[in-house]
Amino acid sequence: MNARRYGLALALPVALLLNACGGAAAPPSSAGPATSTSASQGGAASAAASGPTKDTKQSLIDGARKEGALTLVWGEGALGGSQYIPKIADAFNKHYGLHLKVQFTPGPNFQEMGAKVTQEYQTQHPATSDVLNMSDSSMVPLIQAGALFQENWTDWAENIKAESVAPQGQGVTVQTYIAGITYNSKKLTGDAVPKSMQDLLKPQFKGRVASTPYASSFDRLSTPAMWGKQATLDYATKLSSQLGGLIRCPDAESKLLDGEFDVFALDCNQTNAMRAQSKGEPLGFVIPTDAAILSEVYITVPKNAAHPNAAKLWVDFQLSREAQDIIYSADFVDSHLLPGSKTGELVDKYQAQGVKFLLSNVQFFQDNNLQEMRSTLDQIVKILTNKPA
């Protein structure tokens, strides 16, 4: 039995996922008012507001054919980006027998995109993007605003199983980020490779370690199921004296390969190391045994999507093995919940060694004190950046 698909034995609090991958501002949408075959009377927003939509695959295909297009806007470094979206779009159209014009435009990060679409929904403007790519934390404000379709995905979507669906069907897990320690594998080999966050406090790493200026994943560490608040603050104080600098996650690959730093922690996800390894470059990746964190990344459809039928079909297709393999070839991240997942293989490897993961997802964001987490994260950022408390 695959443990990750039948209930992971995980520590399950919640935390803020800070997206380090910025992007250009998204262009304003020129699409007209949103319509949907599931909401032909009164518009998509009013129908979805009353509860889960009751689509069928055929009704969505018929509706998508009438819509004729799909507009996608998110950060360039996510879900394939401009290099791979055309390949996914070709497979998508072929799978459903459609000829949609799929337009991808690089846009802002998770939080900025979520705020933009929330404002568009509240002001009754069409969403900039028909499909949203969202972290667990950035999903929460959209859910609170009532801006997302509640979809009965498992009723019709051939690729979507219950374990991938967010509460009330308001999104679907498409990727799993793993926080970790990325290191230069030319400089560090064998027993010299750090296996835990505590290892980074050893004297030999002083001045050789980089971290992020936004304390990526430290809010998770501060939750009761991990280290707790005070232990995390104490650790941040010790780590700050070890640091040689602070860098953003997207910059880690070049900084480590150039030799400016030997170690980077916590890296936002596994992409830097996996991408470098695919090119034969010397970067390694370790999931720290004392800070093993999985973060679910979602795709979802806003109620004010201009092409909601096409959007829902797109969500379903992204969880197919074909699309997941294309996404992995671009980002080196897929969903650990799906059969054949390479990310899942990595999770299984560490679980077999007795490592327990903290799972960050929408449900546990909704169940925890976000204000307290944000306050703690602010304190940690000040410690790492040597700013006055």
C-alpha positions in Angstrom: 0.0 0.0 0.0 1.2 3.5 -0.8 1.1 5.3 2.5 1.0 8.8 1.1 -2.3 8.0 -0.8 -4.0 6.3 2.0 -3.4 8.7 4.9 0.2 9.9 5.6 1.4 9.4 9.1 2.3 13.0 9.3 2.5 15.8 11.8 -0.3 18.1 10.6 -0.2 21.8 11.6 -0.4 24.7 9.2 1.9 27.5 8.1 2.4 30.3 5.7 4.0 29.5 2.4 6.0 32.5 1.3 6.5 32.5 -2.4 9.9 33.8 -3.3 9.4 33.7 -7.0 8.2 37.1 -8.1 7.0 38.1 -11.5 6.0 40.9 -13.7 2.6 42.5 -13.0 -0.2 40.7 -14.7 -1.9 42.6 -17.6 -5.5 43.6 -17.1 -8.0 41.2 -18.5 -9.9 42.2 -21.6 -12.3 39.3 -21.3 -16.0 39.8 -21.0 -18.3 38.8 -18.1 -18.0 35.3 -16.9 -20.5 32.7 -18.0 -20.8 29.0 -17.5 -23.0 26.1 -18.6 -23.3 25.3 -14.9 -24.6 28.8 -14.2 -26.5 30.0 -17.2 -29.1 31.7 -15.1 -27.7 34.7 -13.3 -24.0 34.1 -14.0 -21.3 31.8 -12.7 -20.7 33.7 -9.5 -24.3 33.6 -8.2 -24.7 29.9 -9.0 -21.4 28.9 -7.4 -22.2 31.0 -4.3 -25.2 28.7 -3.5 -23.0 25.6 -3.1 -21.0 23.1 -5.2 -21.6 23.1 -8.9 -23.0 20.0 -10.5 -21.1 19.8 -13.8 -20.7 16.8 -16.0 -17.7 16.2 -18.2 -19.8 16.5 -21.4 -21.4 19.7 -20.3 -18.0 21.2 -19.6 -16.6 20.1 -22.9 -19.7 21.6 -24.7 -19.3 24.8 -22.7 -15.5 25.0 -23.3 -16.1 24.5 -27.1 -18.4 27.6 -27.0 -15.9 29.6 -25.0 -13.1 28.9 -27.4 -10.3 30.1 -25.2 -8.5 29.8 -21.9 -6.5 32.6 -20.3 -3.7 31.6 -17.8 -1.6 34.0 -15.7 0.9 33.1 -13.0 4.6 33.2 -12.1 6.9 32.2 -15.0 8.6 29.6 -12.8 5.4 27.6 -12.0 3.5 24.8 -13.7 5.6 24.8 -16.8 5.6 28.5 -17.6 5.8 29.9 -21.2 8.2 27.1 -22.4 6.0 24.2 -21.5 2.4 25.5 -21.4 2.0 25.1 -25.2 3.0 21.5 -24.9 0.4 20.9 -22.1 -2.2 22.9 -24.1 -1.7 20.7 -27.2 -2.2 17.5 -25.1 -5.2 19.1 -23.3 -6.9 20.0 -26.6 -6.3 16.5 -28.0 -7.5 14.8 -24.9 -10.9 16.6 -24.9 -11.3 17.0 -28.6 -11.1 20.8 -28.4 -9.4 23.5 -30.3 -9.1 26.2 -27.6 -6.7 29.1 -27.8 -4.7 28.8 -24.6 -2.9 32.0 -23.8 -0.3 32.1 -21.0 1.1 35.3 -19.7 3.8 35.5 -16.9 2.3 37.2 -13.9 2.8 37.9 -10.2 3.5 35.6 -7.3 0.9 33.6 -5.4 -0.1 36.3 -2.9 -0.2 39.1 -5.4 -2.2 37.1 -7.9 -4.7 36.0 -5.2 -5.2 39.6 -4.0 -5.7 40.8 -7.5 -8.3 38.2 -8.4 -10.1 38.7 -5.0 -10.4 42.4 -5.8 -11.6 41.7 -9.3 -14.3 39.3 -7.9 -15.4 41.8 -5.3 -15.7 44.6 -7.9 -17.5 42.2 -10.4 -14.7 42.3 -13.0 -13.6 39.2 -14.9 -10.6 37.4 -13.4 -7.2 38.1 -14.9 -6.7 34.3 -15.1 -9.2 31.6 -15.7 -7.2 29.2 -13.5 -5.2 30.2 -10.4 -2.0 28.6 -9.2 -2.0 29.1 -5.5 0.0 28.1 -2.4 -1.9 26.8 0.6 -1.6 30.2 2.4 -2.6 32.3 -0.6 -5.8 30.1 -1.1 -7.2 31.1 2.3 -8.1 34.8 1.5 -9.7 33.7 -1.7 -11.8 31.1 0.2 -12.7 33.7 2.8 -13.9 36.1 0.1 -16.0 33.4 -1.5 -14.2 33.9 -4.8 -13.7 30.3 -5.8 -16.0 27.7 -7.4 -17.0 24.8 -5.1 -16.7 21.9 -7.5 -17.8 18.3 -7.1 -14.6 17.2 -8.8 -14.8 13.5 -8.1 -18.2 13.3 -9.7 -16.9 13.8 -13.2 -13.1 14.5 -13.2 -11.3 11.3 -14.3 -7.9 12.3 -12.8 -9.0 13.8 -9.5 -9.3 11.7 -6.4 -10.7 12.8 -3.0 -7.2 13.0 -1.4 -6.2 15.8 -3.8 -9.3 18.0 -3.3 -9.3 21.0 -1.0 -12.1 21.6 1.5 -15.5 22.2 -0.2 -13.9 21.4 -3.6 -12.4 24.8 -3.8 -9.1 23.7 -5.4 -7.0 20.6 -6.2 -3.4 19.8 -5.2 -1.2 19.9 -8.3 2.3 20.0 -6.8 4.0 19.3 -3.5 6.9 21.5 -2.4 9.4 20.1 0.0 11.4 22.5 2.1 15.1 21.4 2.3 18.8 22.0 2.5 20.4 22.6 -0.8 24.2 22.3 -0.9 27.2 22.4 -3.2 28.0 18.7 -3.6 31.5 19.4 -4.8 32.4 21.1 -1.5 30.4 18.9 0.8 30.4 15.1 0.5 29.8 12.1 2.7 29.6 12.8 6.4 30.2 16.5 5.7 26.7 16.9 4.2 24.3 18.4 6.8 21.4 16.1 7.6 19.4 18.4 9.9 18.9 22.0 10.6 20.9 21.5 13.9 23.9 20.4 11.8 24.0 23.9 10.3 25.0 25.3 13.7 28.3 23.4 13.7 31.4 25.5 13.7 32.6 24.4 10.3 29.5 26.0 8.6 30.0 29.4 10.1 29.9 32.0 7.2 29.2 29.3 4.6 25.4 29.2 5.1 22.8 31.3 3.4 19.1 31.6 4.3 16.2 33.7 3.0 15.4 37.2 4.0 11.8 36.2 4.4 12.5 33.1 6.7 11.0 30.6 4.3 9.2 27.8 6.2 10.3 29.0 9.7 6.7 29.8 10.5 5.9 26.1 10.1 8.8 25.2 12.4 7.2 27.5 15.1 4.0 25.4 15.3 3.4 23.1 18.2 3.7 19.9 16.1 7.3 20.9 15.1 9.6 23.0 17.3 7.2 25.5 18.9 7.6 29.2 19.0 10.3 29.8 21.5 12.6 27.0 20.2 12.3 28.4 16.7 13.1 31.9 17.9 16.1 30.5 19.8 17.3 28.6 16.7 16.9 31.6 14.5 19.2 33.6 16.8 21.9 30.9 16.7 21.6 30.5 12.9 21.9 34.3 12.4 25.5 34.1 13.7 26.3 31.3 11.2 25.0 33.1 8.1 27.2 34.4 5.4 24.3 36.1 3.7 20.6 36.1 2.7 19.3 35.3 -0.7 16.0 34.5 -2.4 15.1 30.9 -3.3 15.3 31.5 -7.1 18.9 32.8 -6.7 20.2 29.9 -4.7 21.3 27.7 -7.7 23.7 30.3 -9.1 25.0 31.4 -5.7 25.8 27.9 -4.6 27.4 26.9 -8.0 29.5 30.0 -8.0 30.8 29.1 -4.6 29.5 32.2 -2.8 27.9 29.8 -0.3 28.1 26.1 0.4 24.7 25.6 1.9 21.2 27.2 1.6 18.4 26.5 4.1 15.6 26.4 4.1 15.2 26.3 0.3 11.6 26.9 -0.7 11.4 23.6 -2.5 13.4 21.0 -4.4 13.5 22.7 -7.7 17.0 24.3 -7.5 18.8 21.0 -6.8 16.8 18.8 -9.1 17.2 21.2 -12.0 20.9 21.5 -11.5 21.3 17.7 -11.2 19.4 17.3 -14.5 22.2 19.5 -16.1 25.0 17.5 -14.4 25.7 20.4 -12.0 26.9 19.7 -8.5 24.0 20.5 -6.2 22.5 18.2 -3.6 19.3 18.3 -1.7 18.6 17.0 1.8 15.3 16.9 3.6 16.3 17.8 7.1 15.2 15.1 9.6 14.2 17.7 12.1 12.4 20.0 9.7 10.6 17.8 7.1 7.8 19.9 5.5 5.5 19.2 2.7 3.4 22.1 1.3 0.6 21.5 -1.1 0.3 23.8 -4.1 -3.2 24.1 -5.7 -4.9 25.0 -8.9 -8.4 26.4 -8.7 -11.0 28.3 -10.7 -12.3 31.7 -9.6 -16.1 32.3 -9.9 -15.4 35.3 -12.1 -13.4 33.3 -14.7 -14.2 34.3 -18.2 -13.9 30.7 -19.4 -15.0 28.6 -16.4 -15.8 25.4 -18.4 -12.4 25.3 -20.1 -10.8 26.1 -16.8 -12.4 23.2 -14.9 -11.3 20.8 -17.7 -7.8 22.2 -17.5 -7.7 21.5 -13.7 -8.7 17.9 -14.3 -6.1 17.4 -17.0 -3.2 18.8 -14.9 -3.6 15.8 -12.6 -3.2 13.3 -15.4 0.1 11.5 -15.5 0.8 13.0 -18.9 0.5 16.6 -17.7 2.2 15.8 -14.4 5.2 14.5 -16.3 5.4 17.7 -18.4 5.1 19.8 -15.3 7.9 17.8 -13.6 10.2 18.2 -16.6 9.8 22.0 -16.2 9.7 22.5 -12.5 11.0 19.1 -11.1 8.0 19.2 -8.8 4.8 17.1 -9.1 2.1 16.0 -6.7 3.2 13.4 -4.2 -0.5 12.2 -4.0 -0.6 10.8 -7.5 0.6 7.4 -8.8 4.0 7.6 -10.6 5.0 10.8 -8.7 8.7 11.4 -8.5 8.2 13.7 -5.6 6.2 10.9 -4.0 9.2 8.6 -4.4 11.4 11.0 -2.5 8.8 11.3 0.3 8.5 7.5 0.5 12.3 7.2 0.7 12.5 9.5 3.8 9.4 8.0 5.4 11.0 4.5 5.1 13.9 6.0 7.1 11.5 7.1 9.9 11.2 10.7 8.9 7.8 12.3 9.8 6.6 15.2 7.7 4.6 18.2 8.6 1.9 18.7 6.0 0.9 22.3 5.2 -2.4 22.5 3.4 -5.6 24.6 3.2 -7.5 22.7 5.9 -4.9 23.3 8.6 -4.5 26.9 7.6 -8.2 27.2 8.4 -7.8 25.5 11.7 -4.8 27.5 13.1 -4.1 31.0 14.4 -2.7 32.7 11.4 -2.2 36.0 13.2 0.1 34.3 15.8 2.0 32.6 13.0 2.5 35.9 11.1 3.7 37.6 14.2 6.2 34.9 15.0 7.5 35.0 11.4 8.0 38.7 11.6 10.1 38.2 14.7 12.2 35.6 12.9 12.7 37.8 9.9 14.0 40.5 12.2 16.4 38.1 13.8 17.8 36.8 10.5 18.1 40.2 8.9 19.6 41.7 12.1 16.9 44.3 12.4 15.8 45.7 15.7 12.9 43.8 17.3 
